[in-house]
Amino acid sequence: MPSDRPMARRILVTGVGANPGFRLTRSLTRLGHKVVAADAAPLAPGFLLPGVVPQVIPLATDPDYSSVMAKVCRDASVDAVVAGIENDIPPLVNMLPQLEADGVRLWLPDAESVRSCIDKAAFHQVLLEHGIATPRTWRPEALGQVPNGTRLVVKPRRGHGAQNVHFVDRREHARVLCELVAEPVVQERVHGREFTADCLVDDTGRASVILRRRDLVKAGLATVSTTFDDAIVRDLVITTLGAVRARGVCCVQGFILDDGSATITELNVRIAGGFPLAEAAGADLIGQMVNGLFGLPVDHNRLAYRTGVFLTNYVETLAVGDATELGLTAAAKGEPS
C-alpha cells in the first residue's frame, strides 16, 4: 500500500538565524525532510535544531558566496535550496543555471520580479503602474514634495526585518535620517489594522492566500496575530502577486484603513516569520511549497484555513553552552579559523 508520507528531500535553508529560516527549518524537519541549515553566524539558532546539518556560509555580499554555496550543495547532496532571508535571493537567482546543472531545485520568480520586490522604490513604481493602493513614497532628492504635516517612515530601499526603519513627524527629520540610512526611501506613514498574507503561487499563476492580522507588533515582528478573511484584502493581495509575477512562497504586508479599504506596503520573496499560524489554522503551506519546489502539483484545496485562530510569540532561550564544544570559538570571535 503506498504511503501518504511525502518523499523525504534534502533541502538547504539559508538564514536560519532569523525567524523565517529558523521556523521553516523546524517545519521541514517535522515533515521528515533533512535540512542543511545555513547561516553566516556561527552560533545561529537554527544550527541547534535537532537533526539538522549545520553549515556556516559567507554573507550574500561576499565575493565567494556563490562558489561556497555551490560546493556546499554538491558536498551535502542537496536537492533544493530555499532562502530564508532576502539578502540571499539575488545571488541565488544569479546561480540558477549552475544550481540546475547540479540538479538542485530553486523556486523563485524571474530576476526582474525579484528586483521589483526587494527594491522598495521599484516595488512602489510597479504598484502605481497597476493602480494598486500603496503609501506615497519619495526619494531623498524629492523630499521637498512632501506635504507639510505628513507623518513619515524612513527605511532602506533594500532593507529587511524592520532594520533601520525610523518614524518621524517632520520632513526636516526625515532629511537628516536620509543621510544616515543607506539608500533610503521615505514613505507616508499609514495607520490602520496591519496584516500579513502568507501566499503560495503555483507555476500557472494561481495563488492561495492566508490572511492574518498583526495584532501586536514589536520591533517589526508580530508577537500576536489572528487569522481572518476579507474579500477586499484578499483580492488586492492577489492583484499584487500578479503585478510582480510572483511564484512560489512569499508574503505580502499592508494595512486595512478605517473605511475598510486596504493598502499594500511590501512583498517579501520568502516565507514570513509568522507562517506557523497559517499551518495552525489548517493550511498545508510548507507541504505544498515542497510540492511546487519539486515540480509537483500544488493542491490549493489543502491551503484552506480557519479564521479566528491566534498565535502568540515570545523570546526564549534556546540553548546555553560552551562554544568551544562546537568548535566555533574562533569564528564566533571573528578571528580566522
FENKA-V150222 format. One record per helix or strand. SS is the DSSP state (~ for helix, > for strand). FROM is the first residue (numbers start at 1). TO is the last residue. If there is no record, write none. Layout:
SS,FROM,TO ; SS,FROM,TO
//
This chain:
>,10,14 ; ~,19,30 ; >,34,39 ; ~,45,48 ; >,53,56 ; ~,65,75 ; >,80,82 ; ~,87,94 ; ~,96,101 ; >,105,105 ; ~,111,118 ; ~,120,129 ; >,134,134 ; >,137,138 ; ~,140,145 ; >,152,156 ; >,166,168 ; ~,171,177 ; >,184,188 ; >,193,201 ; >,207,218 ; >,221,228 ; ~,231,243 ; >,248,256 ; >,262,268 ; ~,276,280 ; ~,285,293 ; ~,300,303 ; >,310,312 ; ~,323,326 ; ~,329,332
//
